[in-house]
Amino acid sequence: MKFTDIVETRTISSTYYSESHNSINDEVNRFLNEGWIIIDTYTTCSNPKALPNNQQIHFVLGITKKARLLNEIKNNEIEYEFCF
């Protein structure tokens, strides 16, 4: 696959040490199950000296046109057969 095959990207972010971290993991897993791929992950910290554990984790996801069409067919959003 080439990077040019990616037709959409999304960044999903969460505070690393928070209760919402698990729900963000669930959301990322849902995207992965729909054919999205992880392009990159990274962390940021607004004040590393004062609050080094207060980090945000970011997941950069991308989807190809083919994966998007397969999801639309699977979810019955397209009423015709598409041949690849």
BAFIGU-781240 format. One record per residue (C-alpha): z, y, x negated. Coordinates in Angstrom, 1 decimal, always signed. Layout:
BEGIN
<pt><zz>Z</zz><yy>Y</yy><xx>X</xx></pt>
...
! end
This chain:
BEGIN
<pt><zz>+0.0</zz><yy>+0.0</yy><xx>+0.0</xx></pt>
<pt><zz>-0.8</zz><yy>+3.5</yy><xx>-1.1</xx></pt>
<pt><zz>+1.4</zz><yy>+6.6</yy><xx>-0.5</xx></pt>
<pt><zz>-1.6</zz><yy>+8.0</yy><xx>+1.4</xx></pt>
<pt><zz>-1.2</zz><yy>+5.2</yy><xx>+4.0</xx></pt>
<pt><zz>+2.0</zz><yy>+6.8</yy><xx>+5.2</xx></pt>
<pt><zz>+1.4</zz><yy>+8.9</yy><xx>+8.3</xx></pt>
<pt><zz>+4.9</zz><yy>+10.1</yy><xx>+9.0</xx></pt>
<pt><zz>+8.1</zz><yy>+10.5</yy><xx>+7.1</xx></pt>
<pt><zz>+11.7</zz><yy>+11.1</yy><xx>+8.3</xx></pt>
<pt><zz>+14.9</zz><yy>+11.8</yy><xx>+6.4</xx></pt>
<pt><zz>+18.1</zz><yy>+10.4</yy><xx>+7.9</xx></pt>
<pt><zz>+21.3</zz><yy>+11.8</yy><xx>+6.4</xx></pt>
<pt><zz>+25.0</zz><yy>+11.1</yy><xx>+6.8</xx></pt>
<pt><zz>+28.3</zz><yy>+12.0</yy><xx>+5.1</xx></pt>
<pt><zz>+29.0</zz><yy>+9.1</yy><xx>+2.8</xx></pt>
<pt><zz>+32.7</zz><yy>+8.8</yy><xx>+3.6</xx></pt>
<pt><zz>+32.7</zz><yy>+9.2</yy><xx>+7.3</xx></pt>
<pt><zz>+32.8</zz><yy>+7.0</yy><xx>+10.4</xx></pt>
<pt><zz>+29.2</zz><yy>+8.0</yy><xx>+11.2</xx></pt>
<pt><zz>+28.1</zz><yy>+6.2</yy><xx>+8.0</xx></pt>
<pt><zz>+27.8</zz><yy>+2.8</yy><xx>+9.9</xx></pt>
<pt><zz>+25.9</zz><yy>+4.3</yy><xx>+12.7</xx></pt>
<pt><zz>+23.5</zz><yy>+5.9</yy><xx>+10.2</xx></pt>
<pt><zz>+23.0</zz><yy>+2.4</yy><xx>+8.6</xx></pt>
<pt><zz>+22.3</zz><yy>+1.0</yy><xx>+12.1</xx></pt>
<pt><zz>+19.8</zz><yy>+3.7</yy><xx>+12.7</xx></pt>
<pt><zz>+18.1</zz><yy>+3.1</yy><xx>+9.4</xx></pt>
<pt><zz>+18.0</zz><yy>-0.7</yy><xx>+10.1</xx></pt>
<pt><zz>+16.4</zz><yy>+0.0</yy><xx>+13.5</xx></pt>
<pt><zz>+13.6</zz><yy>+2.0</yy><xx>+11.8</xx></pt>
<pt><zz>+13.2</zz><yy>-0.8</yy><xx>+9.2</xx></pt>
<pt><zz>+12.9</zz><yy>-3.4</yy><xx>+12.0</xx></pt>
<pt><zz>+10.1</zz><yy>-1.2</yy><xx>+13.5</xx></pt>
<pt><zz>+8.1</zz><yy>-1.4</yy><xx>+10.3</xx></pt>
<pt><zz>+9.3</zz><yy>+1.8</yy><xx>+8.6</xx></pt>
<pt><zz>+9.8</zz><yy>+1.5</yy><xx>+4.8</xx></pt>
<pt><zz>+12.3</zz><yy>+3.2</yy><xx>+2.6</xx></pt>
<pt><zz>+10.5</zz><yy>+5.6</yy><xx>+0.3</xx></pt>
<pt><zz>+13.6</zz><yy>+7.0</yy><xx>-1.4</xx></pt>
<pt><zz>+17.4</zz><yy>+7.3</yy><xx>-1.2</xx></pt>
<pt><zz>+19.5</zz><yy>+10.0</yy><xx>-2.8</xx></pt>
<pt><zz>+22.9</zz><yy>+11.6</yy><xx>-2.5</xx></pt>
<pt><zz>+24.0</zz><yy>+15.2</yy><xx>-2.5</xx></pt>
<pt><zz>+27.3</zz><yy>+16.9</yy><xx>-2.8</xx></pt>
<pt><zz>+28.0</zz><yy>+20.5</yy><xx>-1.7</xx></pt>
<pt><zz>+30.9</zz><yy>+21.0</yy><xx>-4.1</xx></pt>
<pt><zz>+31.1</zz><yy>+18.2</yy><xx>-6.8</xx></pt>
<pt><zz>+34.1</zz><yy>+19.8</yy><xx>-8.6</xx></pt>
<pt><zz>+36.3</zz><yy>+20.4</yy><xx>-5.6</xx></pt>
<pt><zz>+35.2</zz><yy>+17.6</yy><xx>-3.3</xx></pt>
<pt><zz>+33.4</zz><yy>+14.9</yy><xx>-5.5</xx></pt>
<pt><zz>+33.8</zz><yy>+12.3</yy><xx>-2.8</xx></pt>
<pt><zz>+32.4</zz><yy>+14.4</yy><xx>+0.0</xx></pt>
<pt><zz>+28.8</zz><yy>+13.2</yy><xx>-0.5</xx></pt>
<pt><zz>+25.9</zz><yy>+12.9</yy><xx>+1.8</xx></pt>
<pt><zz>+23.5</zz><yy>+10.0</yy><xx>+1.6</xx></pt>
<pt><zz>+19.9</zz><yy>+10.5</yy><xx>+2.5</xx></pt>
<pt><zz>+17.3</zz><yy>+7.9</yy><xx>+3.5</xx></pt>
<pt><zz>+13.7</zz><yy>+8.9</yy><xx>+3.3</xx></pt>
<pt><zz>+11.6</zz><yy>+6.6</yy><xx>+5.5</xx></pt>
<pt><zz>+7.9</zz><yy>+6.4</yy><xx>+6.1</xx></pt>
<pt><zz>+5.6</zz><yy>+4.5</yy><xx>+8.5</xx></pt>
<pt><zz>+2.0</zz><yy>+3.5</yy><xx>+8.2</xx></pt>
<pt><zz>-0.6</zz><yy>+3.9</yy><xx>+10.9</xx></pt>
<pt><zz>-0.9</zz><yy>+0.1</yy><xx>+11.3</xx></pt>
<pt><zz>+2.9</zz><yy>-0.3</yy><xx>+11.7</xx></pt>
<pt><zz>+3.0</zz><yy>+2.5</yy><xx>+14.3</xx></pt>
<pt><zz>+0.2</zz><yy>+0.9</yy><xx>+16.3</xx></pt>
<pt><zz>+1.9</zz><yy>-2.5</yy><xx>+16.2</xx></pt>
<pt><zz>+5.1</zz><yy>-0.9</yy><xx>+17.6</xx></pt>
<pt><zz>+3.1</zz><yy>+0.8</yy><xx>+20.3</xx></pt>
<pt><zz>+1.5</zz><yy>-2.5</yy><xx>+21.3</xx></pt>
<pt><zz>+4.9</zz><yy>-4.3</yy><xx>+21.1</xx></pt>
<pt><zz>+6.5</zz><yy>-1.7</yy><xx>+23.3</xx></pt>
<pt><zz>+3.6</zz><yy>-1.9</yy><xx>+25.8</xx></pt>
<pt><zz>+2.7</zz><yy>+1.7</yy><xx>+25.1</xx></pt>
<pt><zz>-0.9</zz><yy>+0.7</yy><xx>+24.6</xx></pt>
<pt><zz>-2.6</zz><yy>-1.4</yy><xx>+27.3</xx></pt>
<pt><zz>-5.4</zz><yy>-2.8</yy><xx>+25.2</xx></pt>
<pt><zz>-5.7</zz><yy>-5.1</yy><xx>+22.3</xx></pt>
<pt><zz>-6.3</zz><yy>-3.5</yy><xx>+18.9</xx></pt>
<pt><zz>-8.0</zz><yy>-5.6</yy><xx>+16.2</xx></pt>
<pt><zz>-7.1</zz><yy>-5.0</yy><xx>+12.6</xx></pt>
! end
